[in-house]
Amino acid sequence: MAKNYDVVVIGAGPGGMTAALYASRANLSVAMIDRGIYGGQMNNTAAIENYPGFKSVMGPDLAQQMYDSSVNFGAEYVYGSVESIEDKGNVKIVKTDSEEIEAKVVIIATGSEYKKLGIPGEHEYGGKGVSYCAVCDGAFFRNKNVVVVGGGDSAIEEATYLAGIVDHVTVVHRRDQLRAQQVIQDRAFANDKIDFVWNTNVTEVLGDDKKVTAVKTVNNKTNEESEIKTSGVFIYVGLLPMTEPFANLDITDADGWIKTSNQMATSVPGIYAIGDVRQKDLRQITTAVGEGGIAGQQAFKYVEALSSKGQTEVSH
């Protein structure tokens, strides 16, 4: 027999944990499902400096504090990988790799994952010098030279973090200027252990079968090819939404991001989406937390409406 909850939250990042907090505090039964450790990408972030209440906080520390709050009113943490959601009107069937769970409301908070370059050597040298997480792997490159690919907030923040560990960081960016916030740029430009290669694409990761030794590059203005000797390659070139299990619901745009109303409601009654998985401009911890609060409150209203006398279906 399937387990039954008022609300199932898929994903235990900052948005998912906040939704679980709000829904459980409203006296709803809540299951929060995640296939990894709670906290999501916060666990891969060294110092968080733009979350209100903290001048600076380590990502894993903030994740732990959020988790403690999220289960304080009875929400349960369930380990598992969600494979699909079946919409049966007032009941949703959440299928994981090990069980089926019934819920009145589902809140999707699965986030996004790092986009790959898709170049030769990237997959082959994964874990052998190619990384998407400086906090996870930076210590392996102490006193060595590394390359960071990208020009957004994540790339430049992680380049600055790595500069405190490694001997030298080379940032390779396909444009002639960075896209990161100005304060993050200023910090990187002021660091004499970081230099920049502009208008350049990395075309191949080279190695000796055991570890990365260099990257091939091409200048996209002059077509000049070259190599950069390096021990590690940290790639930050964008995000992809983790929405494949929900393709049958027809709630995403052409790029896979989930479309919602201002109340975080999707086009399917009783299914909401929050955080980095949504179609939106700003993907930050603060926005995920705000959306989680909205979705948790909307879940309460939805369940209350279902419980009303004579209510057979709820619009949103």
Secondary structure, 3 states (H helix, E strand, C coil): CCEEEEEEEECCCHHHHHHHHHHHHCCCCEEEEECCCCCHHHHHCCEECCCCCCCCEEHHHHHHHHHHHHCCCCCEEEECCEEEEEEECCEEEEEECCCEEEEEEEEECCCEEECCCCCCCCCCCECCCEECCHHHHHHHHCCCEEEEECCCHHHHHHHHHHHCCCCEEEEECCCCCCCCCHHHHHHHHCCCCEEEECCEEEEEEEECCCCEEEEEEEECCCCCEEEEECCEEEECCCEEECCHHHHHHCCECCCCCECCCCCCECCCCCEEECHHHECCCCCCHHHHHHHHHHHHHHHHHHHHHHHCCCCCCCCC
